[in-house]
Amino acid sequence: MTMRLAKRMQQVEDSAFLTALDKAETVEGMISFAAGMPAPELFPVEAIIRSNTKTLEDEARYALQYGPVEGHPLLNTILTKRMADKNVAGTEENILVTSGSQQALDFVGKVFIDEGDAVIVENPTYLGALSAFNPYMPRYVAVEMDEEGMIIEELERALRENPNAKFIYTIPDFQNPTGRQLSLERRKKMLELSNKYNVPIVEDAPYTDLCFEGEQLPPLKALDDKGLVIYLGTLSKIFCPAFRIGWIFAEKELISRFVAIKVGADLQTSLLLQRQSANFLKGFDMASHIQKIRDLYRSRRDVMLRAIEAYMPEDVTYTRPKGGLFIWVGFPPDITGEGLVETFIEEKVLAIPGETFFTSPPGRCYFRLNYSFMPEKEIDEGIRRLANVIKAMR
């Protein structure tokens, strides 16, 4: 049967590769560094059960109903306070609650991108952002990074050559996939360029609270005095992903545009999950919980770094993140990505190939490794398996 699909579907690739990885993760004995999943043993299950039970006992008639498109008022107030704690000023009118920050990325694409529009991204960049933007058929302008994040001179060149670019997309804190953090000096310079060329910045901030070494830098939105930064937040990495609570924090006029898109998408994020999240956050010590997350992830990062140093060939390169979930590994030039994933699966270890995070072929074999999900013993063994494959290929 032939159907006349929209042209945008030519930009949407099927997820056969990710589906294969999902299936492989269920194989007994498989060690997975693939998905960016939180450590499940840190989910505050008992506290969630108590707050969820109380919500249904006390508020079922409201919680099971339709609700405001913008978000549940109590949750919006709590999220506004969280933004204020990061020195981002605003009111509940500056927030739209979304079904995860992935929906927020899709909304950004819908609101801003026409076919052929230039969108400036980091090189490499988050796979999920590319998946969200691709249906709107942008033209990507990839800006190189170093250990301090996006290189400002390269960013200015991109803006100069693409003065009508719709926005700059960045993950300034512990970037996915590289784990790098945009330095404070570069944050300020990026904002200067945003103001100079009148190009908005989409600040994707899922890992901001997962800083476990060095200084926690201010969000770009905290430094924004022109209203050009659109902040995307989520509770998935510090609470639980299944609730799908994300938000957009931006100027009120722009939020009204996103609200109109939200109406067409799903009318509202689940009111039950919003009320349960609000009640949970209202009575739970999130600061102590986040510190537990930081402590565990720091330990697991250190185990992975030690294992890479111990097992991998000396000419393998890798980042040393100060927070977040990922280490970015570059294999030597004589190692290609062809057949590597299949070989890794045979050895019962999974990792995401780096080519999926680039807008054009990178010319070198990279892999993204997640250290938050697996216990320390499995992290060490998994890196040993990866290293054995690389050594065997040489």
Solvent accessible surface area in square Angstrom, and as a share of the most:
residue,aa,sasa,rsa
1,M,209,0.93
2,T,134,0.78
3,M,123,0.55
4,R,237,0.86
5,L,124,0.62
6,A,45,0.35
7,K,127,0.54
8,R,114,0.42
9,M,88,0.39
10,Q,147,0.65
11,Q,71,0.32
12,V,61,0.35
13,E,155,0.70
14,D,120,0.62
15,S,65,0.42
16,A,66,0.51
17,F,71,0.29
18,L,69,0.34
19,T,67,0.39
20,A,49,0.38
21,L,6,0.03
22,D,87,0.45
23,K,141,0.60
24,A,8,0.06
25,E,51,0.23
26,T,115,0.67
27,V,68,0.39
28,E,152,0.68
29,G,48,0.46
30,M,21,0.09
31,I,6,0.03
32,S,9,0.06
33,F,0,0.00
34,A,2,0.02
35,A,35,0.27
36,G,23,0.22
37,M,72,0.32
38,P,13,0.08
39,A,1,0.00
40,P,61,0.38
41,E,103,0.46
42,L,36,0.18
43,F,61,0.25
44,P,17,0.11
45,V,79,0.45
46,E,115,0.52
47,A,14,0.10
48,I,21,0.11
49,I,92,0.47
50,R,155,0.57
51,S,15,0.10
52,N,33,0.17
53,T,62,0.36
54,K,117,0.50
55,T,0,0.00
56,L,77,0.38
57,E,132,0.59
58,D,89,0.46
59,E,38,0.17
60,A,33,0.25
61,R,229,0.83
62,Y,91,0.34
63,A,1,0.01
64,L,118,0.59
65,Q,107,0.48
66,Y,161,0.61
67,G,22,0.21
68,P,49,0.31
69,V,33,0.19
70,E,76,0.34
71,G,3,0.03
72,H,12,0.05
73,P,76,0.48
74,L,59,0.30
75,L,0,0.00
76,N,8,0.04
77,T,65,0.38
78,I,29,0.15
79,L,0,0.00
80,T,17,0.10
81,K,120,0.51
82,R,37,0.14
83,M,0,0.00
84,A,50,0.39
85,D,93,0.48
86,K,30,0.13
87,N,120,0.61
88,V,4,0.02
89,A,94,0.73
90,G,36,0.34
91,T,70,0.40
92,E,69,0.31
93,E,110,0.49
94,N,18,0.09
95,I,1,0.00
96,L,0,0.00
97,V,0,0.00
98,T,0,0.00
99,S,33,0.21
100,G,0,0.00
101,S,19,0.12
102,Q,64,0.29
103,Q,31,0.14
104,A,0,0.00
105,L,2,0.01
106,D,39,0.20
107,F,1,0.00
108,V,0,0.00
109,G,0,0.00
110,K,88,0.37
111,V,46,0.27
112,F,34,0.14
113,I,11,0.06
114,D,95,0.49
115,E,105,0.47
116,G,44,0.43
117,D,29,0.15
118,A,6,0.05
119,V,0,0.00
120,I,0,0.00
121,V,1,0.00
122,E,4,0.02
123,N,27,0.14
124,P,6,0.04
125,T,1,0.00
126,Y,53,0.20
127,L,44,0.22
128,G,11,0.11
129,A,1,0.00
130,L,13,0.06
131,S,62,0.40
132,A,8,0.06
133,F,1,0.00
134,N,37,0.19
135,P,25,0.16
136,Y,37,0.14
137,M,36,0.16
138,P,17,0.10
139,R,122,0.44
140,Y,51,0.19
141,V,26,0.15
142,A,39,0.30
143,V,4,0.02
144,E,85,0.38
145,M,20,0.09
146,D,52,0.27
147,E,114,0.51
148,E,83,0.37
149,G,2,0.02
150,M,0,0.00
151,I,42,0.21
152,I,16,0.08
153,E,120,0.54
154,E,51,0.23
155,L,0,0.00
156,E,46,0.21
157,R,114,0.42
158,A,7,0.05
159,L,0,0.00
160,R,141,0.51
161,E,119,0.53
162,N,17,0.09
163,P,79,0.50
164,N,132,0.68
165,A,7,0.06
166,K,56,0.24
167,F,0,0.00
168,I,0,0.00
169,Y,0,0.00
170,T,0,0.00
171,I,3,0.02
172,P,1,0.00
173,D,3,0.02
174,F,1,0.01
175,Q,1,0.00
176,N,4,0.02
177,P,0,0.00
178,T,0,0.00
179,G,2,0.02
180,R,40,0.15
181,Q,31,0.14
182,L,4,0.02
183,S,25,0.16
184,L,60,0.30
185,E,106,0.47
186,R,37,0.14
187,R,0,0.00
188,K,100,0.42
189,K,80,0.34
190,M,0,0.00
191,L,10,0.05
192,E,110,0.49
193,L,13,0.06
194,S,0,0.00
195,N,55,0.28
196,K,137,0.58
197,Y,46,0.18
198,N,111,0.57
199,V,1,0.01
200,P,24,0.15
201,I,0,0.00
202,V,0,0.00
203,E,0,0.00
204,D,4,0.02
205,A,8,0.06
206,P,18,0.11
207,Y,9,0.03
208,T,6,0.03
209,D,21,0.11
210,L,0,0.00
211,C,10,0.06
212,F,12,0.05
213,E,77,0.35
214,G,64,0.61
215,E,122,0.55
216,Q,74,0.33
217,L,20,0.10
218,P,38,0.24
219,P,6,0.04
220,L,0,0.00
221,K,17,0.07
222,A,28,0.22
223,L,60,0.30
224,D,25,0.13
225,D,117,0.61
226,K,131,0.55
227,G,23,0.22
228,L,30,0.15
229,V,1,0.00
230,I,3,0.01
231,Y,3,0.01
232,L,0,0.00
233,G,1,0.01
234,T,13,0.08
235,L,1,0.01
236,S,7,0.05
237,K,37,0.16
238,I,7,0.03
239,F,5,0.02
240,C,11,0.06
241,P,41,0.26
242,A,82,0.64
243,F,21,0.09
244,R,93,0.34
245,I,2,0.01
246,G,0,0.00
247,W,8,0.03
248,I,0,0.00
249,F,2,0.01
250,A,1,0.01
251,E,72,0.32
252,K,103,0.44
253,E,127,0.57
254,L,38,0.19
255,I,8,0.04
256,S,66,0.43
257,R,161,0.59
258,F,0,0.00
259,V,25,0.14
260,A,66,0.51
261,I,47,0.24
262,K,0,0.00
263,V,70,0.40
264,G,70,0.68
265,A,45,0.35
266,D,56,0.29
267,L,86,0.43
268,Q,24,0.11
269,T,4,0.02
270,S,49,0.32
271,L,4,0.02
272,L,46,0.23
273,L,48,0.24
274,Q,1,0.01
275,R,34,0.12
276,Q,10,0.04
277,S,0,0.00
278,A,0,0.00
279,N,23,0.12
280,F,5,0.02
281,L,16,0.08
282,K,132,0.56
283,G,73,0.70
284,F,58,0.24
285,D,85,0.44
286,M,17,0.08
287,A,78,0.61
288,S,55,0.36
289,H,12,0.05
290,I,13,0.07
291,Q,74,0.33
292,K,125,0.53
293,I,6,0.03
294,R,48,0.17
295,D,63,0.33
296,L,42,0.21
297,Y,3,0.01
298,R,79,0.29
299,S,42,0.27
300,R,11,0.04
301,R,16,0.06
302,D,40,0.21
303,V,16,0.09
304,M,0,0.00
305,L,17,0.09
306,R,147,0.54
307,A,2,0.01
308,I,2,0.01
309,E,122,0.55
310,A,74,0.57
311,Y,60,0.23
312,M,13,0.06
313,P,23,0.14
314,E,183,0.82
315,D,68,0.35
316,V,8,0.05
317,T,68,0.39
318,Y,55,0.21
319,T,8,0.05
320,R,144,0.53
321,P,4,0.02
322,K,95,0.40
323,G,0,0.00
324,G,0,0.00
325,L,1,0.00
326,F,2,0.01
327,I,0,0.00
328,W,10,0.04
329,V,0,0.00
330,G,1,0.01
331,F,2,0.01
332,P,1,0.00
333,P,122,0.76
334,D,90,0.47
335,I,6,0.03
336,T,81,0.47
337,G,32,0.31
338,E,152,0.68
339,G,37,0.35
340,L,0,0.00
341,V,21,0.12
342,E,105,0.47
343,T,46,0.27
344,F,1,0.01
345,I,50,0.26
346,E,134,0.60
347,E,86,0.39
348,K,79,0.33
349,V,0,0.00
350,L,1,0.00
351,A,2,0.02
352,I,9,0.05
353,P,15,0.09
354,G,0,0.00
355,E,112,0.50
356,T,35,0.20
357,F,2,0.01
358,F,28,0.12
359,T,49,0.29
360,S,74,0.48
361,P,127,0.80
362,P,45,0.28
363,G,80,0.77
364,R,76,0.28
365,C,12,0.07
366,Y,46,0.17
367,F,2,0.01
368,R,17,0.06
369,L,2,0.01
370,N,0,0.00
371,Y,0,0.00
372,S,0,0.00
373,F,58,0.24
374,M,21,0.09
375,P,63,0.39
376,E,67,0.30
377,K,168,0.71
378,E,59,0.27
379,I,0,0.00
380,D,53,0.27
381,E,48,0.22
382,G,0,0.00
383,I,0,0.00
384,R,89,0.33
385,R,52,0.19
386,L,2,0.01
387,A,0,0.00
388,N,68,0.35
389,V,8,0.04
390,I,0,0.00
391,K,101,0.43
392,A,88,0.68
393,M,86,0.38
394,R,128,0.47
